Amino acid sequence: MIKIITDTSCDLSYKQAEDLDIEILPITVSFGEETYVPLEDLSNEEFYEKLSKAETLPKTSQVPPIRMEEEFKKHIDNGDEVIGLFISKELSGTYNNALMAKNLVGSDKIYIVDTNNTTFGLALLLIEACKMRDAGESAENIYMKITELSKRVVLLAGVETLKYLKMGGRLSATSAFVAGVLGIYPIISVIDGKVQSVGKARGRAAANKFIEDKIKETGISSDYGVTFGHSDRIDVCNQGEKYFEKYIGKRQSTRCEIGSVIGTHVGPGAFGLAFIKK
């Protein structure tokens, strides 16, 4: 059997992961001295409630090598092959820890993909990997195909609040104030594995229009699904999915709730989608 393993930054719920037969290893989040396992002892709703009251940003911790070694060894000893799809190495040490764990286990049946993605962009790759596994593809072929697809993922999202980008030092207080008064929404993307600003729009409608223009510019491959992501705003996600409905067609679409790893920086109210470009 092929076991697909990821981390909580993919922002798939445990129910979604169970349905896909994916294992999720936790990237923990700490508010001061209190450390939580997302989705286990801290729901996304509780996370954003704590975030709204925090005076400093919470800290997230990568999955340690020993935890990965234990997980990999368990499956290898059971005669399985392992494919690991983790958060971009530019955003966390989790990917490098996975490589270290692979070396410690000493098996050539472990494949670690350099995904260059996170949140619902990573979720999209996981879903496509599961389709390949279920279609009978070999682990090596899945590894090679997902590595290639990772370079074609386009993730775009509008960020409603600038509070947390300012708290994290990614935006000056003056810029955040001016942009907030004007209702400016930064548009973020994941480029070369890093979260980057690719534009700005005045209001939610303009943010969606900016993303729509990018879709028209790059095109969406008809061979793969689409993932939507939102941070604690189901209403915004409902409206957004309806707005982009004409571009989805018969493609499979999946909804993700942005959790603590990326939610720490974008805060509540972010919305976007990820797709494979033509």
PALUMTOR-747938 format. One line per field, with one value per residue: x, y, z of N, C-alpha, C, O in turn; residue number from 1. Coordinates in steps of 0.2 Angstrom, whole numbers. Layout:
<recs>
n.x	X/...
n.y	Y/...
n.z	Z/...
ca.x	X/...
ca.y	Y/...
ca.z	Z/...
c.x	X/...
c.y	Y/...
c.z	Z/...
o.x	X/...
o.y	Y/...
o.z	Z/...
n	NUM/...
</recs>
This chain:
<recs>
n.x	4/1/5/0/6/5/5/-3/-3/-9/-23/-34/-48/-49/-59/-60/-47/-47/-57/-50/-40/-28/-14/-11/1/5/8/11/4/7/2/9/14/6/3/-4/-12/-18/-35/-36/-35/-38/-49/-52/-61/-59/-46/-45/-53/-44/-33/-38/-38/-25/-9/3/9/5/16/21/26/37/35/44/59/60/47/42/51/46/33/36/44/35/26/34/39/28/27/23/23/29/23/27/20/23/22/29/47/52/45/44/54/49/49/63/65/58/66/77/72/68/81/85/77/81/76/72/59/53/46/49/41/45/35/33/22/8/-6/-22/-17/-7/-16/-23/-13/-12/-24/-24/-13/-19/-29/-21/-15/-26/-29/-20/-7/11/21/33/30/19/26/35/26/18/28/31/18/18/24/15/5/-7/-10/-21/-26/-37/-34/-42/-40/-27/-21/-13/-3/4/7/16/27/27/22/21/16/10/7/-2/-12/-16/-20/-30/-40/-43/-49/-41/-37/-24/-17/-12/0/8/24/37/38/36/26/19/15/5/-2/-15/-31/-46/-57/-68/-75/-67/-56/-59/-61/-48/-42/-49/-45/-32/-34/-40/-29/-19/-26/-35/-31/-40/-39/-38/-43/-50/-46/-54/-51/-54/-53/-61/-73/-86/-97/-91/-84/-94/-100/-89/-86/-97/-96/-84/-89/-92/-80/-76/-84/-86/-76/-69/-72/-65/-67/-57/-53/-43/-31/-21/-7/-5/-16/-12/-5/-13/-25/-43/-55/-49/-49/-48/-43/-35/-27/-22/-12/-14
n.y	-6/12/25/41/56/71/88/99/111/110/112/104/96/84/75/76/72/59/54/54/46/50/54/66/75/85/102/112/125/140/150/161/153/142/128/121/108/110/108/97/99/112/121/129/140/143/146/158/166/167/173/185/192/192/200/198/189/172/157/145/128/117/100/88/79/66/63/61/51/40/38/36/24/15/13/8/-4/-11/-14/-5/9/26/42/59/74/90/106/120/121/134/140/133/122/109/101/98/91/80/74/71/62/52/48/43/32/25/20/17/17/28/44/60/75/90/102/116/123/128/128/129/127/117/107/105/98/86/81/78/69/58/54/49/38/30/27/17/21/20/23/30/36/44/53/59/65/74/82/89/95/103/115/121/125/138/149/161/174/185/197/202/209/219/219/208/206/217/216/205/211/213/223/241/251/263/261/251/257/267/259/252/262/265/253/243/228/217/206/190/177/161/160/152/145/154/165/179/196/200/210/223/227/237/234/219/215/220/213/200/202/205/193/185/191/186/173/172/176/166/154/139/122/109/96/94/97/110/120/129/142/149/160/158/164/159/164/173/164/156/166/169/157/156/167/163/152/150/147/135/125/108/103/96/103/108/113/122/126/139/137/138/140/148/156/164/174/180/182/183/182/181/175/164/155/140/132/122/128/130
n.z	0/-2/8/11/18/27/34/46/40/28/29/27/34/48/45/31/28/32/24/12/15/21/31/44/51/66/66/79/88/98/110/120/134/132/122/108/99/83/78/85/100/99/90/73/75/88/88/80/89/100/93/90/102/105/110/104/90/89/90/78/77/69/63/72/68/74/77/64/60/67/62/48/49/55/45/34/40/40/27/18/6/7/4/6/8/12/20/11/10/12/21/32/43/42/30/28/40/37/27/34/43/34/30/42/44/33/21/4/0/3/-1/-3/-7/-13/-11/-13/-8/2/14/6/-7/-5/-1/-13/-21/-13/-14/-28/-28/-21/-30/-40/-33/-30/-43/-45/-48/-47/-32/-35/-47/-44/-35/-44/-53/-45/-40/-52/-55/-44/-47/-55/-48/-44/-32/-25/-15/-7/7/21/33/39/51/56/48/50/64/63/57/44/37/38/52/48/34/35/42/33/22/28/31/18/13/8/0/1/-11/-10/-14/-17/-21/-28/-17/-6/3/-5/-9/-22/-28/-25/-20/-19/-8/-6/-18/-28/-25/-29/-42/-46/-44/-53/-65/-65/-67/-79/-86/-84/-86/-82/-80/-86/-82/-68/-51/-41/-27/-14/-1/15/29/43/39/33/26/17/9/3/-5/-13/-19/-27/-35/-43/-49/-63/-69/-64/-68/-72/-64/-50/-34/-19/-2/10/27/32/43/58/54/42/45/56/51/41/47/51/38/26/9/-5/-20/-27/-40/-54/-67/-85
ca.x	0/5/3/1/7/6/5/-9/-4/-13/-29/-39/-50/-48/-64/-58/-41/-50/-60/-45/-35/-21/-12/-9/6/3/12/8/3/8/0/13/16/1/4/-10/-12/-23/-40/-37/-37/-40/-53/-51/-65/-56/-39/-46/-55/-38/-29/-41/-36/-17/-5/8/7/7/21/20/32/38/35/50/61/58/40/42/54/42/28/38/46/29/23/39/39/22/28/20/28/27/24/26/19/23/23/35/53/54/40/45/59/46/52/70/65/56/72/81/68/69/88/86/74/85/72/71/52/50/47/47/40/46/29/33/15/5/-14/-26/-12/-5/-22/-24/-8/-14/-30/-22/-9/-24/-32/-16/-14/-32/-30/-15/0/16/23/38/26/16/31/37/20/16/34/30/12/19/27/10/-1/-8/-14/-22/-31/-37/-33/-47/-37/-19/-18/-9/3/7/10/21/32/27/19/22/9/7/4/-8/-18/-19/-23/-36/-45/-45/-52/-37/-35/-18/-18/-6/1/13/28/44/37/35/20/21/10/5/-6/-20/-38/-50/-63/-69/-77/-61/-51/-61/-60/-41/-41/-53/-41/-26/-37/-40/-22/-15/-30/-35/-31/-47/-37/-37/-48/-49/-48/-56/-49/-56/-51/-66/-78/-90/-101/-87/-82/-100/-100/-83/-87/-103/-93/-80/-92/-91/-73/-75/-87/-87/-70/-70/-69/-64/-66/-53/-53/-37/-29/-16/0/-6/-20/-8/-2/-18/-31/-49/-58/-46/-53/-45/-43/-29/-29/-17/-13/-13
ca.y	0/18/30/48/59/78/91/103/117/109/115/99/94/77/71/76/68/52/52/54/41/54/55/72/76/91/108/115/133/142/157/162/147/137/125/117/104/112/103/92/103/119/122/135/145/145/149/165/169/168/177/192/195/191/206/196/184/165/154/138/124/112/93/86/73/60/61/59/44/35/37/33/17/11/11/4/-10/-14/-16/0/14/32/48/64/81/94/113/123/122/141/142/129/117/102/97/96/86/74/71/69/56/47/45/39/26/21/16/20/17/35/49/67/80/98/105/123/126/127/129/125/125/110/103/103/93/80/78/75/63/53/52/44/32/26/24/12/23/18/28/34/40/49/57/63/69/79/87/93/99/108/121/124/127/145/151/168/175/192/197/207/213/220/219/203/207/223/213/201/215/212/229/246/253/268/258/247/262/270/254/250/267/265/247/240/221/214/200/186/171/157/160/149/142/159/169/185/200/201/216/225/229/241/230/212/214/221/208/194/204/204/185/183/193/182/166/173/177/160/148/133/116/105/90/94/100/117/121/136/142/155/160/160/167/154/168/175/158/155/171/168/151/157/171/159/146/149/145/129/120/101/102/94/108/107/119/122/132/141/136/142/141/154/161/168/180/184/184/181/186/179/171/163/148/137/128/120/132/126
ca.z	0/-2/13/10/24/27/40/47/36/22/30/26/41/49/41/24/27/33/18/7/17/22/38/46/57/68/67/84/89/105/113/126/137/130/116/106/92/79/76/91/106/97/83/70/78/95/86/78/95/103/89/90/109/106/109/100/86/91/86/76/78/64/65/73/64/78/76/57/59/70/57/42/51/56/38/31/44/38/20/14/4/10/1/11/5/18/19/8/14/13/26/38/43/42/24/29/45/33/23/39/45/29/31/48/43/28/16/-3/-1/6/-6/0/-12/-12/-14/-14/-7/9/15/1/-13/-3/-1/-20/-23/-9/-18/-34/-26/-19/-36/-43/-29/-31/-49/-46/-50/-42/-28/-39/-52/-40/-33/-50/-56/-40/-41/-58/-54/-39/-51/-59/-44/-43/-26/-25/-10/-4/14/23/38/39/58/58/44/54/70/61/54/36/35/43/55/44/28/37/44/27/18/31/29/10/12/3/1/-2/-14/-9/-18/-15/-27/-26/-10/-1/3/-7/-11/-30/-30/-20/-22/-15/-7/-8/-25/-32/-24/-33/-49/-47/-45/-59/-71/-65/-69/-87/-89/-84/-88/-77/-83/-86/-80/-61/-47/-38/-20/-11/6/19/36/48/36/28/21/11/5/0/-10/-18/-23/-32/-40/-47/-52/-70/-70/-61/-73/-70/-60/-43/-30/-12/2/16/32/33/50/62/51/38/48/61/47/37/51/48/32/19/4/-12/-23/-29/-46/-58/-73/-91
c.x	4/1/5/1/8/6/-1/-9/-8/-20/-35/-41/-48/-53/-62/-52/-43/-53/-55/-40/-28/-20/-9/-5/5/9/8/8/3/6/3/15/11/2/-2/-9/-19/-28/-41/-39/-38/-43/-51/-54/-61/-49/-40/-49/-49/-34/-32/-39/-29/-14/1/6/9/12/19/27/32/37/42/52/59/51/39/45/50/36/30/40/40/26/28/39/33/22/25/25/25/28/22/26/18/23/29/41/55/50/41/51/56/48/59/70/62/61/76/78/69/76/89/83/78/82/72/64/49/51/44/47/41/40/28/26/13/-3/-17/-23/-9/-10/-24/-20/-10/-19/-28/-18/-14/-27/-27/-15/-20/-33/-24/-8/5/18/28/35/23/20/33/32/18/22/33/24/13/21/21/4/-1/-12/-15/-28/-31/-38/-37/-44/-30/-16/-13/-2/7/11/16/27/32/24/20/16/6/4/-2/-14/-21/-23/-30/-42/-47/-49/-48/-36/-29/-20/-12/-6/7/18/35/44/36/29/22/15/11/1/-11/-26/-42/-57/-64/-71/-71/-56/-53/-60/-53/-39/-44/-48/-35/-28/-37/-33/-18/-19/-29/-35/-38/-45/-37/-42/-46/-50/-49/-53/-52/-54/-57/-71/-82/-94/-97/-85/-88/-101/-95/-84/-92/-100/-88/-83/-92/-85/-72/-78/-88/-81/-72/-67/-70/-64/-62/-54/-46/-36/-24/-9/0/-11/-17/-6/-8/-24/-37/-51/-55/-50/-49/-46/-36/-31/-22/-17/-11/-5
c.y	6/23/37/52/67/81/96/109/116/111/110/97/87/73/71/72/61/50/50/48/45/55/62/72/83/96/112/122/135/149/158/155/141/134/120/113/106/106/98/95/110/120/128/141/147/148/156/169/171/173/184/195/195/198/205/190/177/162/147/134/118/105/91/80/66/58/58/52/39/33/34/25/13/8/6/-3/-14/-16/-11/5/21/38/54/71/86/102/115/123/129/144/139/124/110/98/94/91/80/71/68/62/50/44/41/32/21/17/20/19/23/40/55/72/87/101/112/127/125/128/125/124/118/105/100/97/86/77/74/68/57/50/47/38/27/23/19/14/21/24/33/38/45/55/62/68/75/84/91/97/104/115/124/126/135/146/158/169/183/192/203/212/213/220/214/203/213/220/209/205/215/218/234/248/259/266/254/251/265/265/252/255/267/258/243/233/219/208/196/180/167/157/157/147/148/163/176/189/201/207/218/228/233/238/223/211/215/216/202/196/203/197/183/185/188/175/167/173/170/154/143/127/112/98/89/98/107/117/128/136/149/154/163/164/163/158/171/170/156/160/170/162/152/162/168/153/145/147/138/123/113/99/100/100/106/113/118/127/133/141/141/144/147/159/166/175/184/185/181/185/185/174/170/156/146/132/127/124/128/126
c.z	0/3/11/16/23/33/40/43/29/22/28/33/42/45/34/23/28/27/12/9/18/29/39/52/59/68/73/84/96/106/120/128/135/123/114/99/89/77/81/97/105/90/80/73/84/93/84/84/99/100/90/97/110/105/105/96/89/87/84/76/73/67/66/70/68/77/69/56/62/65/51/44/52/50/34/34/42/31/15/11/6/5/5/7/11/15/16/13/15/18/33/38/42/36/25/35/42/30/28/42/40/29/37/48/38/23/9/-5/2/1/-3/-5/-10/-15/-16/-12/1/8/9/-6/-11/-3/-8/-22/-19/-12/-24/-33/-25/-25/-40/-40/-30/-38/-51/-48/-45/-38/-31/-44/-49/-38/-39/-53/-52/-40/-47/-57/-49/-42/-55/-55/-43/-37/-26/-19/-8/4/16/28/38/46/59/54/47/60/69/58/47/33/40/46/51/37/30/39/37/23/21/30/22/9/7/5/-2/-5/-13/-13/-15/-21/-25/-19/-4/-2/1/-9/-18/-32/-24/-24/-17/-13/-9/-15/-30/-32/-28/-40/-51/-49/-51/-65/-71/-68/-77/-90/-89/-87/-83/-81/-81/-83/-72/-58/-45/-31/-18/-4/9/26/40/45/30/24/15/6/1/-6/-15/-22/-29/-38/-45/-51/-59/-73/-68/-65/-69/-66/-53/-39/-23/-8/8/20/33/41/53/58/47/41/53/57/43/41/48/42/26/15/-2/-14/-25/-35/-50/-65/-79/-93
o.x	10/-5/11/-4/12/7/-5/-14/-9/-24/-40/-37/-47/-51/-62/-51/-40/-51/-56/-35/-23/-25/-5/-7/5/14/3/12/0/8/1/19/13/1/-4/-5/-24/-26/-46/-45/-39/-40/-48/-52/-61/-47/-37/-48/-48/-31/-28/-39/-26/-16/4/2/14/14/16/32/27/38/46/48/58/50/35/42/49/35/27/38/40/24/26/40/33/17/24/31/19/34/17/30/13/25/35/41/59/51/39/53/60/50/60/74/64/62/79/82/70/77/92/85/78/84/71/62/42/57/39/52/39/40/24/24/17/-5/-16/-25/-9/-9/-25/-22/-9/-19/-31/-18/-12/-28/-30/-15/-19/-36/-24/-4/3/17/28/37/23/19/34/33/17/20/34/24/10/20/22/-1/4/-18/-10/-33/-26/-41/-36/-45/-26/-10/-8/3/13/16/20/32/37/24/19/10/0/-2/-7/-19/-27/-28/-35/-47/-53/-51/-50/-35/-29/-24/-7/-12/10/16/38/49/36/27/26/10/16/1/-10/-26/-41/-62/-60/-68/-70/-53/-48/-58/-51/-36/-40/-47/-32/-24/-35/-32/-15/-16/-24/-39/-40/-50/-37/-46/-41/-55/-46/-53/-52/-52/-58/-75/-80/-95/-99/-84/-87/-102/-96/-83/-91/-101/-88/-79/-91/-84/-67/-75/-91/-80/-77/-62/-74/-60/-63/-55/-42/-39/-22/-7/4/-10/-20/-6/-7/-28/-37/-49/-57/-53/-46/-50/-32/-36/-17/-22/-8/-4
o.y	6/24/38/52/68/78/97/112/121/112/113/97/83/67/66/68/56/44/46/46/42/55/65/70/88/95/114/125/131/154/155/152/135/138/117/115/105/101/94/93/114/119/133/146/153/153/161/175/177/178/189/202/198/202/209/187/176/165/144/137/115/104/91/76/62/52/53/47/34/27/29/21/7/2/1/-8/-20/-19/-12/5/21/39/55/73/86/103/112/126/130/149/141/122/105/92/88/86/74/64/63/57/45/38/36/27/15/12/26/21/23/41/56/74/89/103/114/132/122/130/120/120/114/99/94/93/81/71/69/64/51/44/42/33/21/19/16/10/20/30/39/44/51/61/68/73/80/90/97/103/110/120/130/128/138/144/162/166/186/188/209/218/208/221/216/201/212/222/208/202/217/219/233/247/259/268/254/250/265/267/251/254/268/258/239/231/219/204/198/177/170/153/160/148/146/164/180/186/203/208/216/229/232/239/221/207/211/214/198/191/201/195/179/181/187/172/162/171/169/149/142/126/112/95/83/102/110/114/133/131/154/149/169/168/164/156/171/171/155/157/171/163/150/161/169/149/139/144/135/118/113/93/103/103/102/117/112/133/129/145/146/150/152/165/171/180/190/190/178/190/187/170/175/152/150/129/130/123/122/123
o.z	2/3/11/20/19/38/35/42/26/17/27/38/37/43/31/18/24/25/8/4/15/33/35/57/55/71/72/81/100/102/124/124/136/118/118/95/91/75/81/100/110/85/83/73/85/97/87/84/101/103/90/97/115/101/102/98/92/82/88/75/72/73/61/68/64/77/68/53/59/64/49/40/50/49/31/30/42/28/9/13/8/2/8/3/14/10/17/18/20/21/38/32/43/37/24/35/44/30/27/43/42/29/37/50/38/21/9/-11/2/-1/-1/-8/-4/-21/-20/-15/5/3/7/-10/-16/-5/-9/-26/-22/-13/-26/-37/-26/-25/-42/-43/-31/-39/-56/-50/-39/-40/-31/-44/-52/-39/-38/-55/-54/-39/-46/-59/-49/-39/-57/-57/-42/-37/-26/-19/-8/7/14/28/36/47/62/56/47/61/73/56/44/27/46/43/50/36/26/37/36/20/18/29/21/3/3/11/-8/-2/-16/-16/-11/-26/-20/-15/1/-8/4/-11/-21/-38/-18/-29/-11/-17/-13/-18/-34/-36/-32/-44/-56/-53/-55/-70/-77/-72/-80/-96/-94/-90/-79/-86/-76/-81/-69/-61/-47/-28/-20/0/5/29/41/49/24/18/10/0/-5/-12/-21/-28/-35/-43/-51/-54/-62/-78/-70/-67/-64/-63/-51/-40/-21/-10/12/18/36/45/50/60/48/40/54/60/43/39/43/41/21/18/-5/-12/-27/-35/-48/-69/-78/-98
n	1/2/3/4/5/6/7/8/9/10/11/12/13/14/15/16/17/18/19/20/21/22/23/24/25/26/27/28/29/30/31/32/33/34/35/36/37/38/39/40/41/42/43/44/45/46/47/48/49/50/51/52/53/54/55/56/57/58/59/60/61/62/63/64/65/66/67/68/69/70/71/72/73/74/75/76/77/78/79/80/81/82/83/84/85/86/87/88/89/90/91/92/93/94/95/96/97/98/99/100/101/102/103/104/105/106/107/108/109/110/111/112/113/114/115/116/117/118/119/120/121/122/123/124/125/126/127/128/129/130/131/132/133/134/135/136/137/138/139/140/141/142/143/144/145/146/147/148/149/150/151/152/153/154/155/156/157/158/159/160/161/162/163/164/165/166/167/168/169/170/171/172/173/174/175/176/177/178/179/180/181/182/183/184/185/186/187/188/189/190/191/192/193/194/195/196/197/198/199/200/201/202/203/204/205/206/207/208/209/210/211/212/213/214/215/216/217/218/219/220/221/222/223/224/225/226/227/228/229/230/231/232/233/234/235/236/237/238/239/240/241/242/243/244/245/246/247/248/249/250/251/252/253/254/255/256/257/258/259/260/261/262/263/264/265/266/267/268/269/270/271/272/273/274/275/276/277/278
</recs>
